[in-house]
Amino acid sequence: MGPTALQNQDSALGSRVGEYRGATTALLFDDVQAELEALHSSAAVFDLGYRAKLLVTGSDRVRWLNGMVTNNIRDLAADRGVYAFLLNPQGRILGDLYAYNRGEFIVIDTDQSQVEKLLSTFDHYIIMDDVEVKDASDQMTTLGVAGPSSRKVLRGCGIEIPEADPLQIVELKSGPLQGSCVRGDIAGYESYELWLKPADAKKLWDALVEQGAKPVGYEALEALRIQFGIPRYGVDIRERDLPQETEQARALNFNKGCYVGQEIVERIRSRGAVHRKFSGFMWANGDGVTPGTKVHLGDKEIGEITSARLPGEGHPGLALGYIRREASVPGKEVLLGSTPARVAELPFKL
C-alpha cells in the first residue's frame, strides 16, 4: 500500500513512519506519552488517510446494503452514520465499516487494508440490483482532530463546528476548508474527522499545528484505542470471530430484516450467549504481555490477548482479548502468560 495523501505531500512528516491499516503514515512524531497527553488534555491532529471511502450509488443502494450488513441502513437519516459488520453466511466477520447516508449515495468508510475484500464480497452479491460500489479514496482524504480543545483549535483556523451527534456529518460551508466534518462516536470523548480534497491536506495540517494542535502518530492513537476498549479489525476482530463475541452491540440491529449471516446472529441471541467474550485486562508490572499471550485461570487456559499497552511511568499495563464468558468478571485475577493481572471493565477506568 502507498502513502496517505498527507504523507505523499510531506514524506518527512513524523520521526518514524510505517504501514498502518493498509497505508504508510506517521507512527510517531515526538514522544508517545506526550502525544497521548495531548489527546487527553488539549488538542491533537492526526492523519486518517488510511481510511478508504467507497461510494454506493444506484436506485437499489439502500435496500441492497441493508441486506448486506448487520446494522440498519434502511432507516438511516440523511447525514447520519452507523457502525456495522459484513458477515459471511456462517456469521463470521469479513470486515467492519461505517456507512453514512448522503442522500443520493451512501459513503462506506473503512480501512484501506479491507477494501479489496469488501469490494470482492460486494461484487459477489450484486446480481440484478441497480447498485454500483466505487472506490473514491483518491478523491478524498481525512484528518482527525481530538481532545477537549479541538473546537477551539478548529475555530482558530476559521472552521466553526456546530453541535453534532456522534456519527453526524456537517458541511463546512464557510472558512478556508470546503468539505465535511464527522463527529466521532467514542462516548464522552470529543473528536472530529475532516473529509477534504487530498490537495488541501497539508495546508490544513499546517494551520491546525499553528493553532496549537499537537501532531500525533499511530503509536499514541493505538494506546488511546486500547484504553477506550475499541477492537480493531484484523487485530482484535478476526474472520473466525462471531459478532456477539466482540461485545460490539453498536454494530447490530435486530429489527432491520434479513441480511447475510443474520440467521446465525439471531440464533446466538435466541440461545442466550456465546462462550467467549471480548474483555479488558490490567496489570501493574511486567512487559511479557503481547498479542497471542494466553490467558490462564489457575492451570486452565481460558483465552488470549489480541492487543496490549505495556505499563509505563504513571500507568498500568492494559490489554484486550477474548476470555471464557464465565470468567469475564471484573476484578477476577488471571495470568497473562506468567504475569498476574485482573479482568477489567471496558472502557478502562484509570
N, C-alpha and C positions, 0 to 999 in steps of 0.2 A: 504494500500500500504506500501511496505517496504522502508528501507533507500536506498539512492543512493549508487553507488559503492564507492564513496569517503567517504560518511558518514559511510558506513559499515566498512571502514578501520580505521576510526578515529571518534568514536562516540562522542568525546569531542569537535569536530570541531564546533565552534560557541558558543556564550554565550547564545543564545536562538535558539532552534531547534523546527521545526514543520512541518506539511504537506504543501506542495506547489505543485500544479498542478499534484497531484497524487503520490508524493514521499516525504519521510522525508529527510529534508536537513536543512542547517543553515538559519535562518531568520535574525539574527543579530550577528555581531562579537564585535563591539565596540560602535559606535555612528552613527546613521543614517545619520546625516549631514556630518560627516567626511567621511563616506563611499561614500556618494553621491558626495562629493567634489573630491574624487579620481577618480570616474567615469568621471567627467567633466574635470579635470585639470592634471591628471597624469596617473596612470595605476591601474586597479583593476582586481582581479581574482575572479571568482565565479563558483559555482558548477552548471552545466547544466545537471546533471544526471537525472533530471526529464523528459528529452526529450527521447522518445522512438524511436527506429529505426525499421521500417518494411521493409523487402526486398521483392520486387516484381520480380518474375522470370517467365520464360516461353516465348515461341515464340510470343504469342499474348499480351505480357505485355504492349507495348506502345499503341496499338490500344484500348485495354480494359481500361486502366487507363485514356486515353484521353476521353473516353466515360463516365467516372465516375465523373470527377472533372471539375471545372469551368475554369481552365487555360489550356494553350496549352502544352501538353506533346508530341504530335506528332512531333513538330519541335524543341524540346529542344535539344540543342547541348550537346555533351559529357562533363561531369564535370560541368554542369550548373544546376541551380535550379530555381524553381518558387514557389510562394505562391499561394494557391488555397483553395477553399471551396469544401466540399462534401455536396450535397443537397439531399433532398427528392423530390419525383415527384411534390410536391406542391411548390417547390422553396425555402423551409425553410432550414436553415443551420444546418446540422447534425454535422459538425466538420470543423476544419481548419487544414492545413498541409503544409509542404514544400515537394516538390518532386524533386529529383536530378537524372539526367541521369548518370549512372555509366557504360555505355557501355552495358555489358551483363546482367545488372539488374538495377532496379530503387530503390533508397532509399526513403522511406517516413519518414519524421521527424515530430513528433507531441508530444503532452503532454501524459504522462503516463495515465492521467485521461481519455483520449479519446480513448485509444487503444481498449478496449472491444467493444465499439460502432462501431468504424471504421472496425474492423475485422468482426464483425457480418454483417455489411452492405455490405462489400466487398464479403463475402461468399455468401450472398443472390444473388449477381449479377454475380457470376462466374458460368456459366451454361455449355456450351460446349467449353469454352475457354481454351487454353493452358496457364494457369496462376496459380501461387501459391503465396500466400501472407503469409510471415512468420515473426513472432516477433523475432527479433535478438537483443533485448535490452540487454540481458545478455552477449552478445559478444562485446559490445561497450558502452563506456560512453563518456561524453563530459564535457570539462572545457571551460569556457569563459574568455577571456581577452579583456578589453575595456579601452578606454581612449587615449589621444594623445601620451602617451609614450609606448603604447602597443608593438610596434615592437622593440623598444629599450630593453624592458624587455625580450621579447622572444629571441632577439639576444643574450642577456646575458646568456640565458640558452642553447645557441648553436642552436637555431631554427631560421633559416633565412626564413622570409616570403616574397616571391616575390610580386610585384604589382599584384593585382587581382581585378576583378569587383565584385560588390555585388552578393552574392549567387554563386560565383565561387569556386570550390574545387581545391586545390592544394595539391599534395602529398608531404609529408615530408620525403625525402629520405636520408637526412643527419642529423647529430646531434644525441642527445640521444633519440629522440622520433620517433618511426615508426608509422605513422598514417596519418591523413588527416586534412587539415585546410580549413574552410569555412569562407569567408569574409562576415560580417554581412550586412544587407540590409537597415539599417537606413541611409537615405540620409545625407551626411555631417558629419557622426559620425564614428569613427574608432573602429571597434570591430571584434573579431575573435572567431570562435568556433573550438576547437581542439578535433577531434574524435580520441579516443585511446582505447587500451585494458583496461578493468577495473583494472587489476593488476597494471597498470602504473599510475593510477590517483593520488595517494598520493605522489609518488615520484616527479611527475611533479608539483603538487601543491606546495610542499615544495621548489622546485627550483625557481618557479615564485615568491614566497613570499621573498625568499632570495635575489632575484634581484630587489626587491622594489615594487612589485605589492601588493596592499592593499587588504586583504580578505574582501569580500563584501557579505552580506546576501540579502535575497529577500525583506526585507522591503525597502532597498535603491533601489533595482532594480525595484520594483513596483513604487516608486516615479519617477524614471527615465522614466519608461514606460508611466506613466501618462503625464509627461512633453512633451514627444515626440508625445502624442496623439495616441498611438497604442492600439487598442482594444484587449482584452484578451477573448478567447473563454471560455464560462461558466460564465463570469462576465459581459463583455460588449457586447458580441455576444452570443445570445441565440437561441435555436431552433425555437423560434417564429419569429425571425428576417429574413428579406429578404436581399439578398446580397447588393443591391443598397442603402439600409438604412444605412449600416455600413460605407459608404464612402470609401471602400477599393477597388478602381478601379484596383489596382495592382493584385487582385485575379481573375479578369475577362478577358476573351478573347472572342471577338465577331466574330472571323473569323475561329474558330477551328472546327466547325461542331457540331454535336449533342452530348449531354450529359444529364444525369439525372437532371431534373429540368430546362433545358435550355429554354423550351417554356415559362415559367413564367418570367425568366430573360429577354428574348427577348421582351416579351410583355410589361414589365415595360419600357424597353429602347424605344420602339416604341411609347409609350404613353407619354414619356417625363420625368416623375419623380415619386418618391414615396412621401408619405405625411410626413414621419418622416426623420430626418437626424441626424447622429452621430455628436456631436458637443462638443466644449470645453467651460468651464465656469471659470471665475476668480473672486475672491473676496478678500477683504482686511482683514476683521475682522469677528470672529465668528467661532465656532467649531461644529455647529449643522448640518453640511452637511455630509451625509453618503449615501452609496448606498441605493436606494429606496426613497430618498428625492424627493419630487415632485417639478417640475419647474412651476412657475406661471408668467403670464404676466397680471398685474392687478389682477382681481379676477378670471381669467381663467387659468385652468390647461393646460399646453402645452407640458409637457414632464416629464422625470425622470432622476435622477442621477444613474450611474452604477459604477463609481469609483471616489474616492476623495482623495486628498492630502491636509491636513489641513494647514492653514497658520502657519508660524514659523518665527523665527528671520531672517529678511532679505528677506523673500519670501512670496508671496501671496498664498492664497488657490487656488488650481486647481482641477477641476472636469471634468469628461467625462460623457456623457449621450446622450439621444435622445430628440429632440425638434421638434416641428412642423416646417416644412421647411420654411414656410413664416415668421417665427420669428427668423430664424437662421442667422441673420445679425450681423457680428462682431461689437461689441460696444453696441448692444441693451441691455438695462437694464431689468433685470428679478429678480425674487425672487426664491432662492433655499430654500424651506420651508419659513422661515421668514428672511433669510439672503440676503441682497441686493448683486447682482452680475451682471456681464455683460457677454454676449456671446463673445467668443474669437476664433480667427482663430487657427487652428491646423497645425503644432505643435505650442505649446505656445512660444511666444517670450518674454523672461524675461530680 
